[in-house]
């Protein structure tokens, strides 16, 4: 983006929250009807922002702490290092085969990763543990805040089917102004995606893909919970500005990210082998690596061995695919929301307003590059858009279920909506897409063991995880994971109750109750519960802006047969 706009920098998340909140109030707050439900909905949306900031700041403090501990441990281990070694510890250096780093890499890079991490913790400055505890506490408060705001959203969505009177409350800006704002925001957000580079932690997915292709199963494919292995192979793309003093650092999973790299700095000398993790590839065709002790080094592309070049090419390919999928998912989501406003709400301004509000939200700016968030959300939006075509709607719901598993609990609601008409076509659409995704897994899996591992992960065929959880269910934070069981039981009861309530399902209840189910998943999600807002935000925004849709029931809008007749176009 800096190449297009002079001196453009990514906006800090806190700055975005302030600006976005003011814009949201100015464009959508109904000053003439202060006590309207619309204003309450806007307040609920704005209440999500503090939780996001707390989580972001807590993680940033923990990152700074690890960086200080890593720097301190290097100083303790090498108080009288040679000038060349000191230069390496301070920044990136080129490898020419004549530095101490090269000699060290050839024979002294075999430290045990677990021992290395323990040494870092033991030699850390006294304030490190306090700062780490402070960062974890802030992050925990952030997740609690998000779940409390999610509880308010859940109550609001469950009450929505009882709200019969829905006055027309259009945005305060004209349709042309909203369209311009929507397009501008989309361009800036997608430019951040294009310019972003995944961190070493974000590259865990591609590394797991390499292990899968090498006939080695990897638990890391399930780091976000049950879901489709091929989607989790794509790296996450950070799209927010980080503090200048914060850089990617080795973490607890350092030994999983390490690999052996070979390069030949001189054609007349044997190849040098080092143990390091891949960071990125610079514009000048040099590959940045990092050793176990945190020292970074750069290797010219032409000096790398052929297998290492192939690995870097694959990483770049995975990153390019992730960027493309993220951009297309966001585009499909925005276009789908606008199309619903045009075709189903009979008011394109409301659709453009909902899309613009979605792009303004702080969540969207922070998680623009999360494919596992945006892809299923786009499928759910298009399932609503095509609700008059049960087969097509079932295809999109099936895709969403296959990608992240959690939309599986939408099926009782959608089955009851199509119960009187279109149920068979909807079921065929869901099942056919799930079968297609399973066949794709069978095609890419190198053996039966890998396929079965991915199949179980796709459909969540296991007991709820108790170990390795993140977010509010992190064991060290005082919420034992066993408490997930009663919450999961209540969630299943909520999902099942939507079969009989509301008694008559229309498009309005379909949208609001679908959003309610996806909000409820955040409470028992064991990895990022509270952060997966894209799964429900577009549906919640459509609930905010929708008119009265009591007449949009399946019997009235769905054709009896498989053909497209005039009834479906009304």
Steps between C-alpha positions, in 0.01 A plus 500: 500500500792731566592471132157636400437762772803699607603423860184299566515299823260244641266657753552408864205296636428752777492789253265303275264439794475870579448609139265215410284555809455869415418420137252230601317739729500778242375285211256261668392639838138624493521827690129568445401165659747471785332200664468295180623141473736611223697713746514210746640276226770754420599517867526121510728503196722770649521303826688225317795732431643527857521122525690481172743768615560327833580172326730674252682701768535199729662299224723794410626524860576128502688539171706786642576290807625209292713738300660646815558154646654379175734800481598458865574130456730571204688757706538253788625217282748715304620793716828527314398403150716575204414808294359290219276306737384823666410635162290195428305530824406859421350455157504321168830415336602343175657155503832488319651193660757699697311611810470326833137431412606281210749306710240463773241386251725228367535320829364674809131547413376183671363635822189331631204737434332414826821563694556822310154628589551404864830687510327809366238484773757438775723787392221749435505828692286508817241730344432262209275265694306794641451651155398165355246454780371852437462432129313175564271676747417773248435243229277304736297812584465561126351156440264540796389836360438346157289221645298743713433714191418181310244408766325834445502441124357152551210634707434771240492245216270259683257785569502618140231255371251663740560851359219541249515878458809591300495864388721602209818650651737568216864612547563872534710511181370486145525185290780651291699596809457155651610335176813716483582429866444127454726480194772711661504296820511178302797617292699607807427180692586276206819698441601411856443135416713522187784677683495270804755227566430203726704465818679173584208403722257565214701262281415203718226405255728465194754309709223262606406460134855394423486246781169367368640460150800320654262244656535645849186608682511836672284609791580856400235483226241516779648802676174693439270211590316254274490590134622438149869415484553666161377834637711477815805445280478862390690752714329776693582849377559774761346826381554732796794723587727370773715704733843573349676316782291185462624236258420131451685298759553137591214359701420179688465311171847603381619144444202435269595793277867411468648328199837426347611745234793451265678768303826524311665842551798395292498253212843377604388414856257239632141596575424649842211357705315704763190442712268797465143607428380679190391863541443642154659579167608859441456695179869465419470118472646423841341258745479601866557225756516495878695267725382351826667774701312771309785625279389577146695453180440536129595256227513595131248305296761359264700354791213286634476130426236379255272343768506822702415704191206271433380546859516881472309487170225296665479744791464790257233308306300429818524868595382615157204259513410619850497862382284415200251299705480770768432773243242295310327401825472862613376601154240222499384599849460869413334426165267247664386746768431768238311249281282393794409862559412544134306178434358398838468831687397696188732778616852504362597786732448276801720234345778747420469644849541156660804425281658838582442450871665157482811646334520774764503263796832465688472122471506521120820703499674259739384169352477583130752230411352214705374256239348268761282793613397659171450195276219332699343841563481564126336161445237572767419840348453344158288223650263771624515677164396180318244385756231480229709229329527223762755301299738795457447615857578148621822502297620816674400374846682173426813692404483700824454183707792332328736795543468563876254237633314737732225597248393134532277615787308724259346196332206458745394860432537478123335157481198631689483801267483274192288236670180581312669555166851451364642272770616226263679744271667673794617167643638390163695825473654462847589132463640537148738778604618310805566193286692712251718643775563153643601371157739794468661403829534142375665626182766714674567270797809284445365200691197369687631610840535862389156492338335363814676761711372781275153344476461492879621859522252612235195357681625535858480126565658508842427613852544873567867581548624563851869566428671769299201733504530875457297806581283491807542123530874524554550283808750737660237776505282325754210377283526118503416363153259251657250786529468487123275195536199674661539797264513263203189323630313832524618590151374174352167554677477849350576370152244222532231728641502704180321211332179587683560870577404726338208289386486661154837576344540790261804663346533741792508223761735297279753785498475595867496145637793399277695792643396396853634147451833627368527744794431213740786294352746757637427395859628144460751553219819372662753694296382850410159526655388861470731593212322318216261791446476471122287189551214713633570869433362513141186317613463730800532807276234360267279452807557866593403634158230256393136600453200290602540164321208304648369409156832345386425142606604194302147418386466843337845544343630150424382315191346156531719344233862522391449766234523876535154649453351842549437428870874492574555839337245683713 
